[in-house]
Amino acid sequence: MRMSLQFSIAVVLSIVPLAVPAWADYKAGEDAYNRGDYATAVHEWRPLAEQGDASAQVNLGTLYVNGQGVSEDYQQALYWFRLAAKQGNAMALTKLGLMYERGNGVTQDFILAHKWYILGAANGDKLGAELRDALAKRMTPAQIFQAQQRALEGKPKGSGSQKAKERRPPQTRNHVR
């Protein structure tokens, strides 16, 4: 009896670390970010992002855009934003729009930027709606139509009424440079 109890405890203790993803913790990353400890935020969020956490992916992408805790790297930022966008993360959709509007790591393209803003707004991101409307003032009606068509063709998973739940990233002064 004593031997089987020890074995059971050993089995449980060996499984517990699998349930805690490499000690990565979203809240710990958020706390580190808020106190300006970006390297720790990267350390906490990267394992979560690699496991598919869309909010951690957006946050990691934002750190790459801003060069906080990592070297500025627009390609890495795009990589993480795209992964989160595929899951319907509204903030990721909007941040992709910012990347295209500004030409950060991609060729500047107002039609694609507007498309991403449309999708971000459709998923509930207020900033996406604001940026969509502001950019529309700089576009022709034909360009806006093209963006709307592309948005209809490329709705990500979780868009519209099946909006994916997401944690909001920490508030930043420079949303995305």
C-alpha positions in Angstrom: 0.0 0.0 0.0 2.8 2.4 1.0 4.7 1.7 -2.2 1.6 2.3 -4.4 0.9 5.6 -2.6 4.5 6.7 -3.3 4.2 5.7 -6.9 0.9 7.7 -7.3 2.5 10.8 -5.8 5.5 10.4 -8.1 3.2 10.1 -11.1 1.2 13.2 -10.1 4.3 15.2 -9.4 5.8 14.3 -12.8 2.6 15.4 -14.6 2.2 18.8 -12.8 5.0 20.5 -14.7 3.3 19.7 -18.0 0.3 21.7 -16.8 2.4 24.8 -16.1 3.8 26.0 -19.4 7.5 26.5 -18.6 6.5 28.8 -15.7 5.5 31.3 -18.3 2.8 33.5 -16.9 0.8 36.1 -18.8 0.2 38.2 -15.7 3.9 38.1 -14.7 4.7 39.3 -18.3 2.2 42.1 -18.0 3.5 43.2 -14.6 7.1 43.2 -16.0 6.0 45.2 -19.0 4.2 47.8 -16.8 7.4 48.4 -14.7 9.5 48.7 -17.9 11.2 45.3 -17.5 10.8 44.3 -21.1 13.3 41.5 -21.1 11.3 39.7 -18.4 8.1 40.4 -20.3 9.6 38.7 -23.4 10.8 35.8 -21.2 7.2 35.3 -19.8 5.3 35.8 -23.0 7.4 33.9 -25.5 6.5 30.4 -24.3 2.9 31.3 -24.2 3.1 32.8 -27.7 4.8 29.7 -29.0 2.0 27.6 -27.5 -0.6 29.7 -29.5 -1.7 32.3 -26.9 -2.9 35.1 -29.3 -2.6 37.8 -26.7 0.9 36.8 -25.9 1.6 36.8 -29.6 0.4 40.3 -30.0 2.4 41.5 -27.0 5.5 39.8 -28.3 5.0 41.4 -31.7 4.6 44.8 -30.1 7.8 44.4 -28.2 9.6 43.6 -31.6 8.1 46.6 -33.3 9.2 48.9 -30.5 12.5 47.2 -29.8 11.7 46.7 -26.1 13.5 43.7 -24.5 14.5 42.6 -28.0 16.1 44.2 -31.0 13.6 46.0 -33.2 12.6 43.5 -35.9 9.6 44.1 -38.1 9.7 40.7 -39.6 9.4 39.1 -36.2 6.6 41.5 -35.3 4.8 40.6 -38.5 5.2 36.9 -37.7 3.6 37.2 -34.3 0.9 39.5 -35.4 0.0 37.2 -38.3 -0.3 34.2 -36.0 -2.6 36.0 -33.6 -4.6 37.5 -36.5 -5.3 33.9 -37.8 -7.0 33.3 -34.5 -9.2 36.4 -34.9 -7.4 38.6 -32.3 -8.7 42.1 -33.0 -5.6 43.9 -31.8 -3.4 41.8 -34.1 -5.6 42.6 -37.0 -5.3 46.3 -36.3 -1.6 46.1 -35.7 -1.1 44.5 -39.1 -3.0 47.5 -40.5 -0.5 49.8 -38.8 2.4 47.8 -40.3 1.0 48.2 -43.8 0.0 51.8 -43.4 3.5 52.7 -42.3 5.4 50.3 -44.4 7.1 48.7 -41.4 8.6 45.5 -42.7 6.3 45.4 -45.7 5.7 47.6 -48.7 3.4 50.4 -47.7 -0.1 49.6 -48.9 -3.1 51.6 -47.9 -5.5 49.0 -49.3 -4.1 46.2 -47.2 -3.9 48.5 -44.2 -7.5 49.5 -44.6 -8.4 45.8 -45.0 -6.8 44.9 -41.7 -8.4 47.9 -40.0 -11.8 46.8 -41.2 -11.2 43.3 -39.8 -9.9 44.7 -36.5 -12.9 46.9 -36.2 -15.3 44.0 -37.1 -13.8 42.0 -34.2 -14.4 44.8 -31.7 -11.2 46.9 -31.7 -12.1 50.5 -31.4 -8.7 51.7 -32.5 -9.1 49.7 -35.7 -12.3 51.6 -36.4 -10.7 54.9 -35.7 -7.7 54.1 -37.9 -9.9 52.7 -40.7 -11.9 56.0 -40.8 -8.8 58.2 -40.7 -7.1 56.2 -43.5 -10.3 56.3 -45.6 -10.0 60.1 -45.8 -6.6 59.6 -47.6 -7.9 56.9 -50.0 -10.0 57.0 -53.2 -13.4 55.4 -53.3 -12.0 52.7 -55.6 -9.2 51.9 -53.0 -11.7 51.7 -50.2 -13.9 49.3 -52.3 -10.8 47.1 -53.0 -10.0 47.0 -49.2 -13.6 46.1 -48.4 -13.6 43.3 -50.9 -10.3 41.9 -49.6 -11.6 42.1 -46.0 -14.7 40.1 -47.1 -12.4 37.5 -48.7 -10.0 37.2 -45.8 -12.1 37.0 -42.7 -9.9 35.4 -40.0 -11.0 32.6 -37.6 -13.2 34.0 -34.9 -14.3 37.1 -36.7 -17.8 38.6 -36.5 -20.3 37.1 -34.1 -17.8 34.3 -33.2 -15.3 36.8 -31.8 -12.4 35.1 -30.1 -11.9 36.0 -26.5 -8.7 37.9 -25.9 -6.8 39.6 -23.2 -6.0 43.2 -23.8 -2.3 44.0 -24.1 -0.8 46.4 -21.6 -1.5 50.0 -22.4 1.4 51.7 -24.2 2.2 55.3 -24.9 3.3 54.3 -28.4 0.6 51.8 -29.5 2.8 50.7 -32.3 5.4 53.0 -33.6 
